[in-house]
Amino acid sequence: MSKSITPLTLRLPERLKENLEIYAERYHRSINKELAARLRESFEIDFNSQVLQRLNQSLPTAKNDCTLGIRLPKELKESCKLAAENHRASLNQEIVIRLHATFDLQIEHEQFKKNKPVYTVQAPTLHTFEEQEVIKLFKALSEKNKKAVMTLIRNLS
């Protein structure tokens, strides 16, 4: 095993693990690579106390019921450890919060400035993951198609 890769057992909510699996398949990556990419992306988000508090409140109150063996690059793990110390959280809690943020906060690339993406962070919604996906698909439709979908929905109800 390379010295630059360190193993870690992560405990996380089942829904979060399922989201990782879905997006790993979508982007043709392993779960481990998807997780690492999302952790790196999470460091672009300003995790001030308000964002952390909102994320902690939106996390399920049940225990993290799934385990996942992962291998992280040493520098990424160290960055997560440092952030966990700053936020007075465990390493596991820090990683779960960061992963949660990449799924449940609406993070959108607005533009690129100096080859670095600019993100906007909006408050989490009460929609399920599946509902959020349908909303994204609906927003991508043309106005004509949106009207047709709405007509179809009204006719079905």
CORKA-V498829 format. One record per run of one state. SS is the DSSP state (hx for helix, st for strand, lp for the rest). FROM is the first residue (numbers start at 0). LEN is the number of residues. If there is no record, write none. Layout:
SS_FROM_LEN, SS_FROM_LEN
This chain:
lp_0_4, st_4_8, lp_12_1, hx_13_13, lp_26_4, hx_30_12, lp_42_6, hx_48_10, lp_58_7, st_65_8, hx_73_13, lp_86_4, hx_90_14, lp_104_1, st_105_8, lp_113_2, st_115_7, lp_122_6, hx_128_12, lp_140_2, hx_142_14, lp_156_1
